[in-house]
Amino acid sequence: MSLVFPGLYAIMDASLIKTSEMAFAEMLAECGVELVQIRNKKASSRDLHQISARLSTFFKRQGVRLIVNDRPDLALLADAGGVHVGQNDVDVEVAREVCGSDRWVGISTHSLEQVRRANATSADYIAIGPIFPTSTKEDLEPVLGVECIRAARRLTSKPLVAIGGMTLDRVPEVFQAGADCIALARGLICVTDPRRRTQEFVQVTSESRRETL
């Protein structure tokens, strides 16, 4: 499947955001981010639905696609642009059945075998990582390195999203290795100036993609 896939995938991790989620969302949209995931592992289903619905309504007006982490049911109810599932979440095809064909379904992978299996599903995109060391998640998978992106690229034509430890100086080599997009949470949130850092990532991902075309 050929998707018009942006180079930057911003993850709004509620455990890291110091402002309100809506304020952070507004900043992302103003900086030109086109793909955003809402991740809140501790929220109740009711609270996650409410914030997802508000974000979905806002982002649609801005031309931004919202992805809900883990919950295809809430992605549907909030009229979001898709859902992202992990290896321990519901199966891709179950998520697809719930969300339908109009919403994106993405899946996290942490090995080439998982990429191979994901490629055989109806997933719209495959996230792979951690590519570099990261402290965002508590249960860390082994660091894969850039070479794993090259190997994964040979296994699938689906968009590849590289995640884990992304920094501005690492972006060019990640795209050169075959990634279509980079995803990050802490790198946009846990910095002195999130707005400036987001603008920098938007620029460097755009430049890196052009150079690999």
MIBAMAR-5605 format. One record per residue: residue in one letter; x, y, z of N, C-alpha, C in turn. Coordinates in nm, 3 decimals, padded with zeros to 5 digits. Layout:
[a [X Y Z] [X Y Z] [X Y Z]]
...
//
This chain:
[m [00.084 -00.119 00.000] [00.000 00.000 00.000] [00.088 00.124 00.000]]
[s [00.055 00.215 -00.088] [00.133 00.339 -00.097] [00.060 00.450 -00.023]]
[l [00.123 00.503 00.080] [00.064 00.610 00.159] [00.146 00.737 00.143]]
[v [00.077 00.849 00.152] [00.148 00.976 00.161] [00.186 00.990 00.308]]
[f [00.310 00.951 00.340] [00.350 00.940 00.480] [00.445 01.053 00.516]]
[p [00.414 01.126 00.623] [00.501 01.238 00.664] [00.632 01.187 00.722]]
[g [00.731 01.273 00.727] [00.861 01.234 00.777] [00.873 01.234 00.927]]
[l [00.783 01.305 00.996] [00.789 01.315 01.141] [00.659 01.267 01.204]]
[y [00.673 01.181 01.300] [00.560 01.121 01.372] [00.577 01.159 01.519]]
[a [00.497 01.254 01.566] [00.508 01.302 01.703] [00.421 01.219 01.796]]
[i [00.480 01.173 01.906] [00.406 01.095 02.003] [00.381 01.180 02.128]]
[m [00.256 01.207 02.153] [00.218 01.283 02.271] [00.201 01.187 02.388]]
[d [00.308 01.165 02.461] [00.306 01.077 02.577] [00.261 01.158 02.698]]
[a [00.144 01.127 02.749] [00.086 01.206 02.859] [00.172 01.205 02.983]]
[s [00.252 01.102 03.002] [00.337 01.094 03.121] [00.454 01.192 03.115]]
[l [00.479 01.248 02.997] [00.593 01.338 02.979] [00.552 01.484 02.961]]
[i [00.433 01.507 02.909] [00.389 01.643 02.876] [00.364 01.725 03.003]]
[k [00.424 01.843 03.007] [00.411 01.932 03.124] [00.296 02.030 03.109]]
[t [00.256 02.061 02.987] [00.142 02.150 02.964] [00.017 02.065 02.947]]
[s [-00.093 02.125 02.908] [-00.211 02.046 02.876] [-00.189 01.978 02.742]]
[e [-00.257 01.865 02.722] [-00.243 01.793 02.596] [-00.290 01.879 02.478]]
[m [-00.395 01.958 02.499] [-00.444 02.042 02.391] [-00.345 02.152 02.356]]
[a [-00.282 02.210 02.456] [-00.181 02.313 02.428] [-00.064 02.255 02.350]]
[f [-00.023 02.136 02.387] [00.088 02.073 02.316] [00.046 02.038 02.173]]
[a [-00.077 01.994 02.156] [-00.128 01.963 02.023] [-00.129 02.087 01.934]]
[e [-00.170 02.198 01.989] [-00.173 02.323 01.912] [-00.032 02.361 01.867]]
[m [00.065 02.342 01.955] [00.203 02.373 01.920] [00.251 02.284 01.805]]
[l [00.220 02.155 01.811] [00.262 02.062 01.707] [00.204 02.101 01.571]]
[a [00.076 02.133 01.570] [00.011 02.171 01.445] [00.071 02.300 01.389]]
[e [00.097 02.397 01.475] [00.155 02.524 01.432] [00.294 02.504 01.373]]
[c [00.365 02.402 01.418] [00.501 02.376 01.370] [00.502 02.293 01.241]]
[g [00.387 02.249 01.197] [00.380 02.175 01.071] [00.382 02.024 01.084]]
[v [00.363 01.971 01.204] [00.356 01.826 01.223] [00.225 01.775 01.162]]
[e [00.233 01.664 01.089] [00.115 01.613 01.019] [00.064 01.480 01.072]]
[l [00.140 01.417 01.161] [00.101 01.287 01.214] [00.133 01.284 01.363]]
[v [00.032 01.257 01.445] [00.047 01.262 01.591] [-00.020 01.140 01.654]]
[q [00.047 01.083 01.751] [-00.013 00.973 01.827] [-00.038 01.020 01.971]]
[i [-00.153 00.986 02.024] [-00.182 01.012 02.164] [-00.159 00.883 02.241]]
[r [-00.070 00.892 02.340] [-00.038 00.775 02.423] [-00.060 00.812 02.570]]
[n [-00.151 00.738 02.633] [-00.177 00.760 02.775] [-00.212 00.626 02.837]]
[k [-00.111 00.563 02.896] [-00.126 00.427 02.948] [-00.208 00.423 03.078]]
[k [-00.219 00.537 03.146] [-00.282 00.537 03.278] [-00.424 00.592 03.278]]
[a [-00.465 00.652 03.169] [-00.599 00.713 03.166] [-00.708 00.606 03.163]]
[s [-00.821 00.638 03.219] [-00.936 00.549 03.209] [-00.986 00.552 03.065]]
[s [-01.066 00.454 03.029] [-01.122 00.451 02.894] [-01.203 00.577 02.865]]
[r [-01.277 00.621 02.966] [-01.359 00.741 02.949] [-01.272 00.863 02.924]]
[d [-01.169 00.882 03.005] [-01.082 01.000 02.989] [-01.007 00.995 02.857]]
[l [-00.958 00.877 02.820] [-00.884 00.866 02.693] [-00.974 00.894 02.575]]
[h [-01.099 00.849 02.584] [-01.193 00.878 02.475] [-01.218 01.027 02.464]]
[q [-01.236 01.093 02.577] [-01.267 01.235 02.574] [-01.153 01.317 02.515]]
[i [-01.031 01.291 02.558] [-00.918 01.368 02.505] [-00.893 01.332 02.359]]
[s [-00.912 01.205 02.324] [-00.891 01.164 02.185] [-00.993 01.231 02.094]]
[a [-01.117 01.240 02.140] [-01.221 01.305 02.059] [-01.191 01.454 02.041]]
[r [-01.148 01.520 02.148] [-01.114 01.662 02.136] [-00.997 01.684 02.041]]
[l [-00.895 01.600 02.057] [-00.777 01.613 01.970] [-00.812 01.582 01.825]]
[s [-00.896 01.481 01.805] [-00.935 01.444 01.669] [-01.007 01.558 01.599]]
[t [-01.100 01.621 01.668] [-01.173 01.734 01.611] [-01.079 01.848 01.578]]
[f [-00.988 01.879 01.671] [-00.894 01.988 01.648] [-00.800 01.957 01.532]]
[f [-00.740 01.839 01.533] [-00.641 01.806 01.432] [-00.701 01.797 01.292]]
[k [-00.824 01.753 01.281] [-00.887 01.746 01.149] [-00.893 01.884 01.085]]
[r [-00.921 01.984 01.165] [-00.927 02.121 01.112] [-00.789 02.168 01.067]]
[q [-00.685 02.108 01.123] [-00.548 02.149 01.091] [-00.484 02.060 00.984]]
[g [-00.556 01.961 00.938] [-00.501 01.869 00.839] [-00.399 01.772 00.897]]
[v [-00.416 01.738 01.025] [-00.325 01.648 01.095] [-00.397 01.517 01.125]]
[r [-00.329 01.405 01.105] [-00.389 01.275 01.135] [-00.355 01.234 01.278]]
[l [-00.457 01.199 01.355] [-00.437 01.153 01.492] [-00.445 01.002 01.498]]
[i [-00.346 00.942 01.564] [-00.342 00.798 01.588] [-00.360 00.774 01.739]]
[v [-00.448 00.683 01.775] [-00.468 00.648 01.915] [-00.386 00.523 01.947]]
[n [-00.309 00.527 02.054] [-00.228 00.413 02.093] [-00.313 00.304 02.158]]
[d [-00.291 00.181 02.115] [-00.347 00.060 02.179] [-00.494 00.032 02.154]]
[r [-00.579 00.134 02.141] [-00.724 00.115 02.151] [-00.798 00.141 02.019]]
[p [-00.819 00.037 01.937] [-00.894 00.058 01.813] [-01.039 00.099 01.838]]
[d [-01.097 00.054 01.949] [-01.235 00.092 01.979] [-01.247 00.241 02.005]]
[l [-01.151 00.296 02.079] [-01.156 00.439 02.108] [-01.117 00.522 01.986]]
[a [-01.030 00.467 01.901] [-00.996 00.537 01.777] [-01.121 00.553 01.691]]
[l [-01.203 00.449 01.688] [-01.328 00.455 01.611] [-01.425 00.552 01.674]]
[l [-01.445 00.542 01.805] [-01.542 00.628 01.873] [-01.503 00.775 01.868]]
[a [-01.371 00.802 01.870] [-01.323 00.940 01.866] [-01.311 00.992 01.724]]
[d [-01.339 00.905 01.627] [-01.326 00.941 01.485] [-01.183 00.988 01.455]]
[a [-01.087 00.916 01.512] [-00.946 00.947 01.488] [-00.901 00.890 01.354]]
[g [-00.777 00.921 01.318] [-00.726 00.876 01.188] [-00.667 00.737 01.188]]
[g [-00.660 00.674 01.307] [-00.606 00.540 01.310] [-00.571 00.495 01.449]]
[v [-00.511 00.377 01.456] [-00.471 00.318 01.583] [-00.333 00.256 01.566]]
[h [-00.256 00.256 01.674] [-00.125 00.191 01.674] [-00.125 00.083 01.780]]
[v [-00.087 -00.039 01.742] [-00.086 -00.150 01.836] [00.056 -00.204 01.852]]
[g [00.081 -00.262 01.970] [00.209 -00.323 01.998] [00.200 -00.474 01.987]]
[q [00.311 -00.540 02.015] [00.315 -00.685 02.004] [00.224 -00.753 02.105]]
[n [00.193 -00.688 02.214] [00.109 -00.748 02.317] [-00.033 -00.693 02.318]]
[d [-00.066 -00.614 02.218] [-00.201 -00.558 02.208] [-00.286 -00.646 02.117]]
[v [-00.404 -00.600 02.081] [-00.490 -00.677 01.991] [-00.422 -00.697 01.856]]
[d [-00.455 -00.804 01.789] [-00.398 -00.837 01.659] [-00.432 -00.729 01.556]]
[v [-00.345 -00.711 01.460] [-00.367 -00.611 01.355] [-00.502 -00.633 01.287]]
[e [-00.535 -00.756 01.256] [-00.659 -00.780 01.182] [-00.782 -00.753 01.268]]
[v [-00.769 -00.773 01.398] [-00.878 -00.737 01.489] [-00.895 -00.585 01.491]]
[a [-00.781 -00.515 01.501] [-00.786 -00.369 01.499] [-00.845 -00.319 01.368]]
[r [-00.810 -00.386 01.258] [-00.863 -00.348 01.126] [-01.014 -00.369 01.122]]
[e [-01.060 -00.479 01.176] [-01.203 -00.507 01.176] [-01.280 -00.402 01.254]]
[v [-01.221 -00.356 01.363] [-01.287 -00.254 01.446] [-01.283 -00.118 01.376]]
[c [-01.166 -00.082 01.325] [-01.146 00.054 01.270] [-01.194 00.070 01.127]]
[g [-01.193 -00.037 01.050] [-01.231 -00.027 00.911] [-01.113 00.008 00.822]]
[s [-01.140 00.018 00.694] [-01.033 00.038 00.596] [-00.990 00.184 00.582]]
[d [-01.072 00.277 00.631] [-01.040 00.419 00.612] [-00.939 00.472 00.714]]
[r [-00.920 00.399 00.823] [-00.825 00.443 00.925] [-00.696 00.363 00.915]]
[w [-00.586 00.427 00.949] [-00.458 00.358 00.948] [-00.446 00.266 01.068]]
[v [-00.383 00.152 01.046] [-00.346 00.063 01.155] [-00.195 00.043 01.147]]
[g [-00.127 00.082 01.253] [00.018 00.065 01.259] [00.055 -00.035 01.366]]
[i [00.173 -00.094 01.353] [00.217 -00.193 01.451] [00.364 -00.173 01.485]]
[s [00.396 -00.192 01.612] [00.535 -00.184 01.658] [00.604 -00.318 01.638]]
[t [00.729 -00.315 01.594] [00.809 -00.437 01.581] [00.945 -00.412 01.644]]
[h [01.007 -00.520 01.691] [01.135 -00.509 01.760] [01.237 -00.610 01.709]]
[s [01.206 -00.672 01.595] [01.298 -00.768 01.535] [01.261 -00.785 01.388]]
[l [01.352 -00.842 01.312] [01.324 -00.864 01.170] [01.213 -00.967 01.151]]
[e [01.207 -01.065 01.238] [01.100 -01.164 01.228] [00.965 -01.099 01.250]]
[q [00.957 -01.006 01.344] [00.832 -00.935 01.366] [00.796 -00.847 01.246]]
[v [00.896 -00.788 01.184] [00.872 -00.709 01.062] [00.815 -00.800 00.953]]
[r [00.874 -00.917 00.939] [00.828 -01.011 00.837] [00.682 -01.049 00.861]]
[r [00.648 -01.076 00.985] [00.510 -01.112 01.016] [00.416 -00.993 00.994]]
[a [00.460 -00.874 01.034] [00.377 -00.754 01.016] [00.351 -00.725 00.869]]
[n [00.448 -00.756 00.787] [00.434 -00.732 00.644] [00.322 -00.816 00.583]]
[a [00.295 -00.930 00.645] [00.192 -01.020 00.593] [00.052 -00.982 00.640]]
[t [00.043 -00.879 00.722] [-00.087 -00.834 00.773] [-00.138 -00.716 00.690]]
[s [-00.253 -00.664 00.730] [-00.309 -00.547 00.661] [-00.260 -00.415 00.721]]
[a [-00.158 -00.421 00.807] [-00.105 -00.298 00.868] [-00.067 -00.198 00.759]]
[d [-00.097 -00.072 00.785] [-00.065 00.033 00.689] [00.081 00.077 00.700]]
[y [00.135 00.067 00.819] [00.276 00.102 00.838] [00.335 00.017 00.949]]
[i [00.467 00.008 00.950] [00.538 -00.072 01.049] [00.639 00.016 01.121]]
[a [00.628 00.023 01.252] [00.727 00.093 01.332] [00.831 -00.008 01.379]]
[i [00.958 00.032 01.374] [01.065 -00.058 01.415] [01.159 00.014 01.512]]
[g [01.195 -00.055 01.618] [01.285 00.006 01.715] [01.292 -00.073 01.844]]
[p [01.369 -00.026 01.940] [01.442 00.101 01.936] [01.567 00.093 01.848]]
[i [01.584 00.195 01.764] [01.702 00.201 01.677] [01.824 00.244 01.758]]
[f [01.805 00.339 01.847] [01.911 00.386 01.936] [01.862 00.372 02.080]]
[p [01.952 00.380 02.177] [01.909 00.371 02.317] [01.807 00.478 02.351]]
[t [01.707 00.441 02.431] [01.603 00.535 02.469] [01.559 00.507 02.612]]
[s [01.509 00.609 02.678] [01.459 00.591 02.814] [01.311 00.620 02.825]]
[t [01.243 00.631 02.710] [01.101 00.667 02.711] [01.015 00.555 02.766]]
[k [01.045 00.432 02.726] [00.963 00.319 02.770] [01.031 00.244 02.884]]
[e [00.948 00.189 02.972] [01.000 00.119 03.088] [01.057 -00.018 03.050]]
[d [00.985 -00.094 02.970] [01.030 -00.228 02.929] [01.099 -00.217 02.794]]
[l [01.230 -00.198 02.798] [01.303 -00.172 02.676] [01.337 -00.301 02.600]]
[e [01.320 -00.296 02.469] [01.364 -00.403 02.382] [01.511 -00.380 02.347]]
[p [01.582 -00.482 02.298] [01.722 -00.463 02.258] [01.735 -00.356 02.150]]
[v [01.840 -00.276 02.160] [01.866 -00.173 02.058] [01.902 -00.241 01.927]]
[l [01.841 -00.198 01.818] [01.855 -00.265 01.690] [01.964 -00.205 01.601]]
[g [01.980 -00.074 01.604] [02.079 -00.010 01.519] [02.027 00.020 01.380]]
[v [02.099 00.106 01.310] [02.057 00.151 01.177] [02.058 00.038 01.075]]
[e [02.149 -00.057 01.089] [02.156 -00.167 00.994] [02.026 -00.247 00.990]]
[c [01.956 -00.250 01.102] [01.830 -00.323 01.106] [01.725 -00.256 01.017]]
[i [01.733 -00.124 01.002] [01.642 -00.055 00.912] [01.667 -00.100 00.769]]
[r [01.794 -00.111 00.731] [01.828 -00.156 00.596] [01.773 -00.297 00.571]]
[a [01.789 -00.383 00.670] [01.740 -00.520 00.655] [01.588 -00.523 00.649]]
[a [01.523 -00.441 00.732] [01.377 -00.435 00.732] [01.324 -00.381 00.600]]
[r [01.397 -00.287 00.543] [01.355 -00.228 00.415] [01.347 -00.334 00.306]]
[r [01.433 -00.435 00.314] [01.431 -00.541 00.215] [01.316 -00.638 00.236]]
[l [01.253 -00.631 00.352] [01.145 -00.724 00.384] [01.006 -00.669 00.356]]
[t [00.996 -00.538 00.340] [00.863 -00.479 00.324] [00.866 -00.353 00.238]]
[s [00.755 -00.330 00.170] [00.739 -00.204 00.096] [00.646 -00.110 00.172]]
[k [00.595 -00.156 00.288] [00.512 -00.069 00.371] [00.598 00.042 00.430]]
[p [00.539 00.157 00.460] [00.615 00.264 00.525] [00.679 00.215 00.655]]
[l [00.806 00.248 00.672] [00.880 00.211 00.792] [00.899 00.334 00.879]]
[v [00.860 00.322 01.004] [00.876 00.430 01.101] [00.985 00.389 01.200]]
[a [01.094 00.462 01.201] [01.204 00.433 01.294] [01.180 00.506 01.424]]
[i [01.198 00.435 01.535] [01.171 00.494 01.666] [01.278 00.452 01.766]]
[g [01.302 00.541 01.862] [01.396 00.509 01.968] [01.524 00.589 01.962]]
[g [01.537 00.686 02.054] [01.662 00.760 02.066] [01.693 00.854 01.951]]
[m [01.591 00.902 01.883] [01.615 00.989 01.768] [01.664 01.128 01.811]]
[t [01.772 01.172 01.749] [01.825 01.307 01.769] [01.841 01.372 01.633]]
[l [01.856 01.503 01.631] [01.865 01.575 01.505] [01.979 01.524 01.417]]
[d [02.094 01.496 01.478] [02.209 01.454 01.399] [02.197 01.312 01.346]]
[r [02.107 01.233 01.402] [02.089 01.095 01.356] [01.988 01.081 01.243]]
[v [01.909 01.182 01.221] [01.800 01.174 01.124] [01.848 01.139 00.982]]
[p [01.951 01.206 00.928] [01.991 01.175 00.790] [02.027 01.029 00.769]]
[e [02.104 00.968 00.858] [02.145 00.829 00.838] [02.027 00.733 00.849]]
[v [01.928 00.769 00.930] [01.810 00.685 00.944] [01.730 00.683 00.814]]
[f [01.716 00.797 00.750] [01.645 00.803 00.622] [01.727 00.737 00.511]]
[q [01.857 00.756 00.514] [01.943 00.692 00.415] [01.936 00.540 00.424]]
[a [01.911 00.490 00.545] [01.903 00.346 00.565] [01.772 00.288 00.514]]
[g [01.673 00.373 00.486] [01.548 00.324 00.429] [01.422 00.357 00.505]]
[a [01.433 00.431 00.616] [01.313 00.469 00.690] [01.234 00.573 00.612]]
[d [01.104 00.569 00.627] [01.016 00.669 00.566] [00.982 00.780 00.663]]
[c [01.004 00.755 00.791] [00.958 00.846 00.894] [01.033 00.816 01.023]]
[i [01.045 00.917 01.109] [01.097 00.893 01.244] [00.990 00.932 01.343]]
[a [00.983 00.858 01.453] [00.887 00.888 01.559] [00.961 00.919 01.687]]
[l [00.912 01.015 01.761] [00.975 01.046 01.888] [00.877 01.114 01.982]]
[a [00.901 01.091 02.110] [00.821 01.152 02.216] [00.910 01.241 02.301]]
[r [01.000 01.179 02.377] [01.087 01.253 02.468] [01.168 01.359 02.394]]
[g [01.212 01.331 02.274] [01.295 01.425 02.198] [01.224 01.554 02.161]]
[l [01.089 01.553 02.166] [01.012 01.674 02.140] [00.958 01.735 02.268]]
[i [00.937 01.652 02.369] [00.870 01.696 02.490] [00.967 01.738 02.600]]
[c [01.066 01.654 02.626] [01.157 01.676 02.739] [01.279 01.758 02.699]]
[v [01.253 01.875 02.645] [01.358 01.967 02.603] [01.324 02.106 02.655]]
[t [01.422 02.194 02.654] [01.402 02.329 02.706] [01.297 02.406 02.626]]
[d [01.300 02.390 02.493] [01.210 02.464 02.406] [01.144 02.367 02.308]]
[p [01.032 02.304 02.345] [00.966 02.207 02.258] [00.928 02.263 02.121]]
[r [00.884 02.388 02.117] [00.845 02.446 01.989] [00.964 02.455 01.893]]
[r [01.073 02.507 01.942] [01.191 02.520 01.857] [01.242 02.383 01.814]]
[r [01.246 02.286 01.907] [01.295 02.153 01.872] [01.205 02.086 01.770]]
[t [01.073 02.104 01.783] [00.980 02.047 01.686] [01.004 02.108 01.548]]
[q [01.021 02.238 01.542] [01.049 02.304 01.414] [01.177 02.250 01.351]]
[e [01.277 02.226 01.434] [01.404 02.172 01.384] [01.386 02.032 01.328]]
[f [01.308 01.950 01.396] [01.284 01.814 01.347] [01.200 01.815 01.219]]
[v [01.103 01.903 01.211] [01.023 01.914 01.089] [01.115 01.949 00.971]]
[q [01.206 02.042 00.993] [01.295 02.085 00.886] [01.393 01.974 00.846]]
[v [01.456 01.911 00.944] [01.559 01.813 00.911] [01.498 01.687 00.850]]
[t [01.379 01.648 00.893] [01.317 01.531 00.830] [01.275 01.562 00.687]]
[s [01.226 01.681 00.665] [01.188 01.721 00.529] [01.310 01.722 00.437]]
[e [01.420 01.777 00.483] [01.543 01.782 00.403] [01.598 01.642 00.378]]
[s [01.596 01.559 00.480] [01.651 01.424 00.467] [01.569 01.340 00.370]]
[r [01.438 01.358 00.372] [01.353 01.283 00.278] [01.380 01.325 00.135]]
[r [01.395 01.454 00.113] [01.421 01.503 -00.023] [01.553 01.446 -00.076]]
[e [01.650 01.434 00.009] [01.781 01.385 -00.033] [01.781 01.238 -00.068]]
[t [01.684 01.163 -00.016] [01.679 01.020 -00.042] [01.585 00.984 -00.158]]
[l [01.511 01.081 -00.209] [01.420 01.054 -00.320] [01.497 01.035 -00.452]]
//
